[in-house]
Amino acid sequence: MKRKAIFHHLAEIELNDAAEYYEKELSGLGVAFLGEVERAIKYALQFPEGSPLVAKTVRRKLIRKFPYGLLYSIRTDCIRILAVMNHRRRPFYWRGRK
């Protein structure tokens, strides 16, 4: 069975907001951001336990070239992306998401 990535609805909003911000800053930068997020998701799917724990069951995969991290939990058939976190934000604002 192949694992898939499922986004928490707030994480999806964070992803879209960040991509829109970067695209407004420089044409193509939003697309580059989405590409790096996709790379992080593929890594998390292939090596779900390969990123360090930041909470009891939540792991963080850093996004290359951007000050963001992908916060996720491992489920039986998927990884649940809880946040696309800007490192300059409050560090634990995402707690409570499932």
Residue pairs with C-beta under 8 A, 6 or more apart in sequence:
1 77
3 45
3 48
3 77
3 78
3 79
4 45
4 77
4 78
4 79
5 41
5 44
5 45
5 72
5 78
5 79
5 81
6 75
6 78
6 79
6 80
6 81
7 15
7 81
8 80
8 81
8 82
8 83
8 97
8 98
10 83
10 94
10 97
11 71
11 81
11 82
11 83
11 84
11 94
11 97
14 83
14 84
14 85
14 86
15 34
15 37
15 84
18 33
18 66
18 68
18 84
18 86
19 30
19 31
19 33
19 34
20 30
21 30
22 29
22 30
22 32
22 33
22 66
23 29
23 30
23 31
24 30
32 65
33 63
33 66
33 68
36 63
36 64
36 65
36 66
37 63
37 68
37 70
37 84
39 64
40 61
40 62
40 63
40 64
40 70
41 70
41 79
41 81
43 50
43 51
43 61
44 50
44 51
44 59
44 61
44 70
44 72
44 79
45 79
48 59
48 74
48 79
49 59
49 74
50 61
51 59
51 60
51 61
51 72
52 59
52 60
53 59
54 60
54 71
55 92
55 95
57 73
57 74
58 71
58 72
58 73
58 82
59 71
59 72
59 73
59 74
60 69
60 70
60 71
60 85
61 69
61 70
61 72
62 68
62 69
62 70
63 69
63 70
63 84
67 86
67 87
67 88
68 84
68 85
68 86
68 87
69 83
69 84
69 85
69 87
70 81
70 83
70 84
70 85
71 81
71 82
71 83
71 84
71 85
71 94
72 79
72 80
72 81
72 82
73 79
73 80
73 82
74 80
80 98
82 94
82 97
82 98
83 93
83 94
83 97
85 93
85 94
